[in-house]
Amino acid sequence: MTVLHTQVPKEREGRGIAGALSKRALEYMAAYLKKPPEYQYLVKH
């Protein structure tokens, strides 16, 4: 997964939407990487 940039419409800026999207994407990847033993070293427990 690659997230290079998050963008929201001008009228929705300043509400934390892009930050929430980025946070959720990282949480998803952390959960995914915890499953296979060979990737667990990449995720802080």
N, CA, C and O atoms as a GROMACS GRO file, in nm:
protein
  180
    1MET      N    1   0.085  -0.116   0.000
    1MET     CA    2   0.000   0.000   0.000
    1MET      C    3   0.090   0.123   0.000
    1MET      O    4   0.189   0.129   0.073
    2THR      N    5   0.056   0.218  -0.082
    2THR     CA    6   0.129   0.344  -0.087
    2THR      C    7   0.030   0.460  -0.071
    2THR      O    8  -0.066   0.473  -0.147
    3VAL      N    9   0.056   0.542   0.028
    3VAL     CA   10  -0.024   0.664   0.047
    3VAL      C   11   0.074   0.780   0.035
    3VAL      O   12   0.153   0.805   0.126
    4LEU      N   13   0.068   0.848  -0.076
    4LEU     CA   14   0.160   0.959  -0.100
    4LEU      C   15   0.106   1.091  -0.049
    4LEU      O   16   0.182   1.179  -0.008
    5HIS      N   17  -0.026   1.105  -0.053
    5HIS     CA   18  -0.086   1.233  -0.020
    5HIS      C   19  -0.233   1.212   0.009
    5HIS      O   20  -0.300   1.131  -0.056
    6THR      N   21  -0.283   1.284   0.106
    6THR     CA   22  -0.428   1.283   0.130
    6THR      C   23  -0.481   1.422   0.100
    6THR      O   24  -0.415   1.522   0.128
    7GLN      N   25  -0.598   1.427   0.044
    7GLN     CA   26  -0.656   1.555   0.008
    7GLN      C   27  -0.806   1.548   0.027
    7GLN      O   28  -0.870   1.448  -0.004
    8VAL      N   29  -0.861   1.656   0.079
    8VAL     CA   30  -1.006   1.666   0.095
    8VAL      C   31  -1.052   1.795   0.028
    8VAL      O   32  -0.972   1.886   0.007
    9PRO      N   33  -1.179   1.803  -0.006
    9PRO     CA   34  -1.229   1.926  -0.066
    9PRO      C   35  -1.207   2.047   0.025
    9PRO      O   36  -1.211   2.034   0.148
   10LYS      N   37  -1.184   2.161  -0.035
   10LYS     CA   38  -1.158   2.286   0.040
   10LYS      C   39  -1.260   2.309   0.151
   10LYS      O   40  -1.224   2.350   0.261
   11GLU      N   41  -1.387   2.283   0.122
   11GLU     CA   42  -1.491   2.310   0.221
   11GLU      C   43  -1.486   2.214   0.341
   11GLU      O   44  -1.555   2.235   0.440
   12ARG      N   45  -1.407   2.109   0.331
   12ARG     CA   46  -1.395   2.012   0.441
   12ARG      C   47  -1.259   2.018   0.510
   12ARG      O   48  -1.233   1.939   0.601
   13GLU      N   49  -1.172   2.109   0.468
   13GLU     CA   50  -1.040   2.122   0.530
   13GLU      C   51  -1.052   2.165   0.675
   13GLU      O   52  -1.149   2.230   0.715
   14GLY      N   53  -0.951   2.128   0.754
   14GLY     CA   54  -0.946   2.170   0.893
   14GLY      C   55  -1.031   2.088   0.988
   14GLY      O   56  -1.046   2.126   1.104
   15ARG      N   57  -1.087   1.979   0.941
   15ARG     CA   58  -1.172   1.895   1.026
   15ARG      C   59  -1.104   1.766   1.069
   15ARG      O   60  -1.163   1.684   1.140
   16GLY      N   61  -0.980   1.747   1.027
   16GLY     CA   62  -0.906   1.628   1.064
   16GLY      C   63  -0.936   1.505   0.980
   16GLY      O   64  -0.900   1.393   1.016
   17ILE      N   65  -1.002   1.525   0.867
   17ILE     CA   66  -1.041   1.412   0.782
   17ILE      C   67  -0.918   1.344   0.723
   17ILE      O   68  -0.908   1.221   0.728
   18ALA      N   69  -0.826   1.420   0.668
   18ALA     CA   70  -0.706   1.362   0.606
   18ALA      C   71  -0.621   1.292   0.712
   18ALA      O   72  -0.566   1.185   0.686
   19GLY      N   73  -0.611   1.350   0.830
   19GLY     CA   74  -0.536   1.286   0.938
   19GLY      C   75  -0.599   1.156   0.982
   19GLY      O   76  -0.530   1.057   1.008
   20ALA      N   77  -0.732   1.155   0.991
   20ALA     CA   78  -0.803   1.034   1.030
   20ALA      C   79  -0.786   0.925   0.924
   20ALA      O   80  -0.769   0.808   0.958
   21LEU      N   81  -0.790   0.963   0.799
   21LEU     CA   82  -0.770   0.868   0.690
   21LEU      C   83  -0.630   0.807   0.696
   21LEU      O   84  -0.614   0.686   0.682
   22SER      N   85  -0.529   0.891   0.717
   22SER     CA   86  -0.392   0.843   0.727
   22SER      C   87  -0.374   0.750   0.847
   22SER      O   88  -0.310   0.646   0.836
   23LYS      N   89  -0.430   0.788   0.960
   23LYS     CA   90  -0.420   0.706   1.080
   23LYS      C   91  -0.484   0.569   1.058
   23LYS      O   92  -0.426   0.467   1.095
   24ARG      N   93  -0.601   0.567   0.999
   24ARG     CA   94  -0.670   0.439   0.975
   24ARG      C   95  -0.592   0.351   0.878
   24ARG      O   96  -0.586   0.229   0.896
   25ALA      N   97  -0.532   0.411   0.777
   25ALA     CA   98  -0.451   0.334   0.682
   25ALA      C   99  -0.331   0.270   0.753
   25ALA      O  100  -0.299   0.154   0.728
   26LEU      N  101  -0.266   0.345   0.842
   26LEU     CA  102  -0.152   0.290   0.915
   26LEU      C  103  -0.195   0.182   1.014
   26LEU      O  104  -0.124   0.083   1.032
   27GLU      N  105  -0.310   0.200   1.078
   27GLU     CA  106  -0.362   0.097   1.168
   27GLU      C  107  -0.393  -0.031   1.092
   27GLU      O  108  -0.366  -0.141   1.141
   28TYR      N  109  -0.448  -0.017   0.975
   28TYR     CA  110  -0.479  -0.132   0.891
   28TYR      C  111  -0.351  -0.208   0.857
   28TYR      O  112  -0.346  -0.331   0.868
   29MET      N  113  -0.249  -0.135   0.814
   29MET     CA  114  -0.124  -0.200   0.777
   29MET      C  115  -0.057  -0.265   0.898
   29MET      O  116  -0.001  -0.375   0.885
   30ALA      N  117  -0.060  -0.201   1.013
   30ALA     CA  118  -0.002  -0.259   1.134
   30ALA      C  119  -0.072  -0.390   1.168
   30ALA      O  120  -0.006  -0.488   1.202
   31ALA      N  121  -0.204  -0.392   1.160
   31ALA     CA  122  -0.280  -0.515   1.188
   31ALA      C  123  -0.244  -0.624   1.087
   31ALA      O  124  -0.230  -0.741   1.124
   32TYR      N  125  -0.230  -0.588   0.963
   32TYR     CA  126  -0.194  -0.684   0.858
   32TYR      C  127  -0.054  -0.742   0.883
   32TYR      O  128  -0.034  -0.862   0.870
   33LEU      N  129   0.041  -0.656   0.920
   33LEU     CA  130   0.179  -0.700   0.938
   33LEU      C  131   0.197  -0.785   1.064
   33LEU      O  132   0.296  -0.858   1.074
   34LYS      N  133   0.107  -0.777   1.158
   34LYS     CA  134   0.117  -0.857   1.280
   34LYS      C  135   0.081  -1.004   1.255
   34LYS      O  136   0.120  -1.090   1.334
   35LYS      N  137   0.009  -1.032   1.149
   35LYS     CA  138  -0.037  -1.169   1.123
   35LYS      C  139   0.075  -1.264   1.084
   35LYS      O  140   0.098  -1.362   1.156
   36PRO      N  141   0.147  -1.242   0.974
   36PRO     CA  142   0.253  -1.336   0.937
   36PRO      C  143   0.375  -1.318   1.028
   36PRO      O  144   0.422  -1.205   1.044
   37PRO      N  145   0.426  -1.425   1.085
   37PRO     CA  146   0.542  -1.414   1.176
   37PRO      C  147   0.663  -1.344   1.114
   37PRO      O  148   0.737  -1.275   1.184
   38GLU      N  149   0.683  -1.361   0.985
   38GLU     CA  150   0.802  -1.301   0.924
   38GLU      C  151   0.795  -1.148   0.915
   38GLU      O  152   0.897  -1.084   0.889
   39TYR      N  153   0.679  -1.089   0.936
   39TYR     CA  154   0.665  -0.942   0.932
   39TYR      C  155   0.647  -0.880   1.069
   39TYR      O  156   0.644  -0.757   1.080
   40GLN      N  157   0.636  -0.958   1.174
   40GLN     CA  158   0.607  -0.904   1.307
   40GLN      C  159   0.716  -0.810   1.358
   40GLN      O  160   0.688  -0.719   1.437
   41TYR      N  161   0.838  -0.830   1.314
   41TYR     CA  162   0.947  -0.740   1.359
   41TYR      C  163   0.928  -0.597   1.309
   41TYR      O  164   0.989  -0.505   1.362
   42LEU      N  165   0.844  -0.578   1.208
   42LEU     CA  166   0.821  -0.444   1.152
   42LEU      C  167   0.722  -0.363   1.235
   42LEU      O  168   0.712  -0.241   1.218
   43VAL      N  169   0.650  -0.429   1.323
   43VAL     CA  170   0.544  -0.363   1.400
   43VAL      C  171   0.580  -0.362   1.546
   43VAL      O  172   0.611  -0.466   1.605
   44LYS      N  173   0.577  -0.244   1.606
   44LYS     CA  174   0.607  -0.231   1.748
   44LYS      C  175   0.489  -0.287   1.827
   44LYS      O  176   0.374  -0.248   1.806
   45HIS      N  177   0.517  -0.378   1.917
   45HIS     CA  178   0.412  -0.442   1.996
   45HIS      C  179   0.385  -0.367   2.123
   45HIS      O  180   0.298  -0.407   2.201
   0.00000   0.00000   0.00000
